């Protein structure tokens, strides 16, 4: 069943808006930062984690609104560099052009790594022939000007059926990452495919066509495992490796394992509620929410490094 993360985003906002009362309820909920708002946009891949964290944070911080948008990594950065958002969820590192725009607009940012994803190549659950692909075969399918239209043009023993392709739109960090590691250049891709910023649209597309092929973040595959099959990937002549928490964490699921990021407007770190939110994101409870969202948490050492980065940035903006 397709998980409606967009619905969760709205629900998260409504919960935060509707819980403006003071006092504490069962479980020790308390009023903190009442009336404040933390605006998040960006990657639909990172969104499930940010939604889960914001929902839990809102329970203990009545009256704090944390709306989470999904404009895609690139679309989110367009807002972030203008100071329109406080945090940008990103499934790729910030580009030099985006850094320059931040400088032009006087925006300093903090980069935090918050999880690890295994970008997943998926087929319909009824597909009984495509269990694995090589990176070269993926490139052959997805590269610009690709002439591949049928499965048997990928491998001769595949059926002579048209491949229906689904993938993120060009503002997506997932699109940027996939095209760089598979096609050899960021943005290098055929354009004749069904594209969307909504991963649930991609899930629906692949699950609705026996001969479809697509790619998106691991969490969306896990949430819809019954309707989809994950394709094992063989890199550099190696054996095919399927995405799972172990192969994603240890890097053997290559080249499609990748870090997920938050980019934070440093000026917002003067707000104690923002600092508490980020501390919660990097806490043990936040780590559990990463797992529940379908991604792989960082190692204990990596979490310590990210907390130290946050602490140093807070000290910097406060003049300590």
C-alpha positions as CSV (number, residue, x, y, z in Angstrom):
1,X,0.0,0.0,0.0
2,X,1.4,3.4,-1.0
3,X,2.3,5.5,2.0
4,X,0.9,9.0,1.7
5,X,3.8,11.0,3.1
6,X,2.2,14.2,1.7
7,X,-0.8,13.5,3.9
8,X,1.5,13.0,6.9
9,X,3.1,16.3,6.1
10,X,-0.3,18.0,6.3
11,X,-1.2,16.1,9.4
12,X,2.0,17.0,11.1
13,X,1.3,20.7,10.5
14,X,-2.3,20.4,11.7
15,X,-1.2,18.6,14.9
16,X,1.3,21.3,15.6
17,X,-1.2,24.1,14.9
18,X,-3.9,22.4,17.0
19,X,-1.8,21.8,20.1
20,X,-1.2,25.3,21.2
21,X,-2.5,24.9,24.7
22,X,-0.2,25.2,27.7
23,X,0.5,22.7,30.4
24,X,1.7,19.2,30.2
25,X,-0.3,16.1,29.3
26,X,0.2,12.4,29.7
27,X,3.8,11.4,28.8
28,X,5.3,14.7,30.0
29,X,4.4,16.9,27.0
30,X,5.2,20.5,27.7
31,X,4.9,24.0,26.3
32,X,8.1,25.2,24.6
33,X,8.6,27.8,22.0
34,X,4.8,28.3,21.7
35,X,3.9,30.2,18.6
36,X,7.2,29.6,16.8
37,X,7.7,27.9,13.4
38,X,10.4,25.9,11.7
39,X,9.9,25.8,8.0
40,X,11.4,22.8,6.2
41,X,11.3,22.0,2.4
42,X,13.3,20.1,-0.1
43,X,14.0,16.4,-0.7
44,X,11.0,14.0,-0.8
45,X,13.5,11.3,0.0
46,X,14.5,12.9,3.3
47,X,10.9,14.0,4.0
48,X,9.7,10.8,5.7
49,X,12.4,11.3,8.4
50,X,11.7,15.0,8.9
51,X,8.0,14.4,9.1
52,X,8.5,11.7,11.7
53,X,10.8,13.9,13.7
54,X,8.6,16.9,13.5
55,X,5.5,14.9,14.6
56,X,7.3,13.6,17.7
57,X,8.9,17.0,18.5
58,X,5.5,18.7,18.3
59,X,4.1,16.3,21.0
60,X,6.6,17.7,23.5
61,X,6.6,21.2,22.2
62,X,3.0,22.4,22.1
63,X,2.3,25.2,19.7
64,X,5.5,24.8,17.6
65,X,4.6,24.4,13.9
66,X,7.0,22.4,11.7
67,X,5.6,22.2,8.2
68,X,7.6,19.9,5.9
69,X,7.4,20.6,2.1
70,X,8.6,18.4,-0.7
71,X,9.8,20.6,-3.5
72,X,12.7,18.3,-4.3
73,X,16.3,19.0,-3.2
74,X,16.9,21.5,-6.0
75,X,13.5,23.1,-5.6
76,X,14.0,23.4,-1.9
77,X,17.4,25.1,-2.4
78,X,15.8,27.7,-4.6
79,X,13.8,28.8,-1.5
80,X,16.6,28.2,1.0
81,X,19.1,30.5,-0.8
82,X,16.5,33.3,-0.7
83,X,15.9,32.8,3.1
84,X,12.4,31.6,2.6
85,X,12.9,28.4,4.6
86,X,14.9,27.5,7.7
87,X,16.0,24.0,6.7
88,X,16.4,22.3,3.4
89,X,16.2,18.5,3.3
90,X,18.7,17.3,0.7
91,X,19.5,14.0,-0.9
92,X,22.7,15.4,-2.4
93,X,25.4,17.9,-1.3
94,X,24.8,21.6,-2.0
95,X,26.1,22.7,-5.4
96,X,28.7,25.5,-5.8
97,X,26.1,27.6,-7.6
98,X,23.8,27.3,-4.6
99,X,26.6,28.2,-2.2
100,X,27.3,31.3,-4.3
101,X,23.6,32.3,-4.1
102,X,23.7,31.8,-0.3
103,X,26.7,34.2,-0.2
104,X,25.0,36.8,-2.4
105,X,22.0,36.7,0.0
106,X,24.0,36.8,3.2
107,X,22.9,33.3,4.2
108,X,25.4,31.1,6.1
109,X,24.4,27.4,6.4
110,X,25.2,24.4,8.5
111,X,25.4,21.0,6.8
112,X,24.3,18.0,8.9
113,X,24.3,14.4,7.8
114,X,21.2,12.6,9.2
115,X,20.9,9.2,7.6
116,X,22.0,6.8,4.8
117,X,19.9,5.9,1.9
118,X,20.2,3.1,-0.7
119,X,18.7,4.5,-3.8
120,X,16.6,1.6,-5.1
121,X,16.0,0.5,-8.6
122,X,12.5,-1.2,-8.7
123,X,10.3,-3.3,-10.9
124,X,6.8,-4.5,-10.6
125,X,6.2,-7.4,-8.1
126,X,5.0,-9.5,-11.1
127,X,8.3,-9.1,-12.9
128,X,9.9,-12.5,-12.7
129,X,12.8,-12.0,-15.0
130,X,14.7,-8.8,-14.0
131,X,16.3,-9.8,-10.6
132,X,19.5,-7.9,-11.2
133,X,21.2,-5.3,-13.5
134,X,24.7,-4.0,-14.0
135,X,25.5,-0.4,-13.8
136,X,26.4,-0.5,-17.5
137,X,22.9,-1.9,-18.3
138,X,21.3,0.9,-16.2
139,X,23.4,3.4,-18.1
140,X,22.3,1.9,-21.4
141,X,18.7,2.3,-20.4
142,X,18.9,5.8,-18.9
143,X,21.6,7.7,-20.7
144,X,20.7,10.6,-23.0
145,X,19.5,9.6,-26.4
146,X,19.1,6.0,-25.3
147,X,17.4,3.9,-27.9
148,X,16.3,1.2,-25.4
149,X,12.5,0.8,-25.5
150,X,12.0,-2.9,-24.8
151,X,13.4,-5.3,-22.2
152,X,15.0,-7.6,-24.7
153,X,17.2,-4.8,-25.9
154,X,18.8,-4.8,-22.4
155,X,19.3,-8.6,-22.3
156,X,18.3,-11.0,-25.1
157,X,16.6,-13.4,-22.7
158,X,14.3,-10.6,-21.3
159,X,10.9,-10.4,-22.9
160,X,10.1,-8.3,-25.9
161,X,7.9,-5.9,-23.9
162,X,8.0,-2.2,-23.7
163,X,9.7,-0.7,-20.6
164,X,7.6,1.9,-18.9
165,X,10.1,4.2,-17.1
166,X,9.4,6.2,-13.9
167,X,11.9,8.4,-12.1
168,X,12.1,11.7,-10.1
169,X,12.0,15.0,-11.9
170,X,15.1,17.1,-12.6
171,X,14.8,19.2,-9.4
172,X,15.3,16.0,-7.4
173,X,18.6,15.2,-5.6
174,X,17.8,11.6,-6.3
175,X,17.8,12.4,-10.0
176,X,21.1,14.3,-9.7
177,X,22.8,11.5,-7.7
178,X,21.5,8.7,-10.0
179,X,22.5,10.4,-13.2
180,X,26.0,11.2,-11.9
181,X,26.9,7.7,-10.6
182,X,25.1,5.8,-13.4
183,X,25.3,8.0,-16.5
184,X,28.6,9.7,-15.5
185,X,27.4,13.2,-15.4
186,X,24.8,15.0,-13.2
187,X,21.6,15.6,-15.1
188,X,22.6,13.4,-18.0
189,X,19.4,11.4,-18.7
190,X,16.9,10.5,-21.3
191,X,13.8,12.6,-21.0
192,X,11.1,10.3,-22.4
193,X,10.0,8.9,-19.0
194,X,7.3,9.5,-16.5
195,X,8.7,12.0,-14.0
196,X,7.4,13.4,-10.8
197,X,8.6,15.2,-7.6
198,X,6.1,12.9,-5.7
199,X,7.7,9.5,-5.0
200,X,4.2,8.1,-4.3
201,X,3.4,8.8,-7.9
202,X,6.4,6.8,-9.0
203,X,5.5,3.9,-6.7
204,X,2.0,3.8,-8.1
205,X,3.4,3.9,-11.7
206,X,5.8,1.0,-11.2
207,X,3.3,-1.1,-9.2
208,X,0.7,-0.6,-11.8
209,X,2.6,-1.9,-14.8
210,X,4.1,-5.4,-15.0
211,X,7.0,-4.2,-17.3
212,X,7.8,-0.9,-15.5
213,X,11.2,0.2,-14.1
214,X,12.0,3.1,-11.8
215,X,14.1,4.4,-9.0
216,X,13.7,6.3,-5.8
217,X,14.7,6.3,-2.1
218,X,14.9,3.0,-0.1
219,X,12.1,4.0,2.3
220,X,9.5,4.2,-0.4
221,X,10.5,0.7,-1.6
222,X,10.3,-0.7,1.9
223,X,6.9,0.8,2.5
224,X,5.6,-0.8,-0.7
225,X,7.6,-4.0,-0.7
226,X,4.5,-6.1,-1.5
227,X,3.9,-4.2,-4.8
228,X,7.5,-3.8,-5.9
229,X,10.7,-5.8,-6.4
230,X,14.2,-4.4,-5.7
231,X,16.7,-5.0,-8.4
232,X,20.2,-6.1,-7.2
233,X,23.0,-4.0,-8.7
234,X,26.4,-5.3,-10.0
235,X,29.1,-2.7,-10.1
236,X,32.5,-2.9,-11.9
237,X,32.1,-6.6,-12.8
238,X,31.2,-7.6,-9.2
239,X,28.4,-9.8,-8.0
240,X,24.9,-8.3,-7.8
241,X,24.1,-6.8,-4.4
242,X,20.5,-6.1,-3.2
243,X,19.7,-3.0,-1.0
244,X,19.2,-3.8,2.7
245,X,20.2,-2.1,5.9
246,X,23.5,-4.1,6.1
247,X,24.6,-3.5,2.5
248,X,23.6,0.2,2.6
249,X,25.5,0.8,5.8
250,X,28.7,-1.0,4.9
251,X,28.8,0.4,1.4
252,X,28.7,-2.9,-0.5
253,X,25.5,-1.7,-2.2
254,X,27.5,0.5,-4.6
255,X,27.3,2.9,-6.2
256,X,23.8,3.7,-5.0
257,X,24.4,4.1,-1.2
258,X,24.4,7.8,-0.3
259,X,24.2,10.2,2.7
260,X,21.1,12.3,3.4
261,X,21.5,15.9,4.7
262,X,19.9,18.8,6.4
263,X,21.0,22.3,5.4
264,X,20.2,24.8,8.2
265,X,20.2,28.6,8.0
266,X,22.7,29.4,10.7
267,X,20.9,32.6,11.6
268,X,18.0,30.5,12.9
269,X,20.3,28.8,15.4
270,X,19.7,31.9,17.6
271,X,16.3,30.4,18.2
272,X,16.4,27.9,21.1
273,X,13.5,26.0,19.6
274,X,15.4,25.4,16.4
275,X,18.4,24.2,18.4
276,X,16.2,21.8,20.4
277,X,14.6,20.5,17.2
278,X,18.0,19.7,15.7
279,X,19.3,18.1,18.9
280,X,16.2,15.9,18.9
281,X,16.8,15.0,15.2
282,X,20.3,13.8,16.2
283,X,19.2,12.1,19.4
284,X,18.8,8.4,20.1
285,X,15.0,8.9,19.5
286,X,15.8,10.6,16.2
287,X,18.0,7.6,15.3
288,X,15.0,5.3,16.0
289,X,12.8,7.4,13.7
290,X,15.4,7.1,10.9
291,X,15.0,3.3,11.2
292,X,11.2,3.5,11.4
293,X,11.2,5.7,8.2
294,X,13.0,3.0,6.3
295,X,16.5,4.4,6.2
296,X,19.8,3.5,7.8
297,X,21.0,5.5,10.9
298,X,24.5,6.9,11.1
299,X,27.1,5.1,13.3
300,X,27.5,6.3,16.9
301,X,30.7,8.0,16.0
302,X,29.1,9.8,13.1
303,X,26.2,11.0,15.3
304,X,28.8,12.4,17.8
305,X,30.5,14.2,14.9
306,X,27.2,15.8,13.8
307,X,26.2,16.8,17.3
308,X,29.6,18.4,17.7
309,X,29.1,20.3,14.4
310,X,25.8,21.6,15.7
311,X,27.2,22.6,19.1
312,X,30.0,24.5,17.4
313,X,27.7,26.3,15.1
314,X,25.4,27.3,17.9
315,X,28.4,28.7,19.9
316,X,29.5,30.6,16.8
317,X,26.2,32.4,16.2
318,X,25.8,33.2,19.9
319,X,29.3,34.7,20.1
320,X,30.5,32.2,22.7
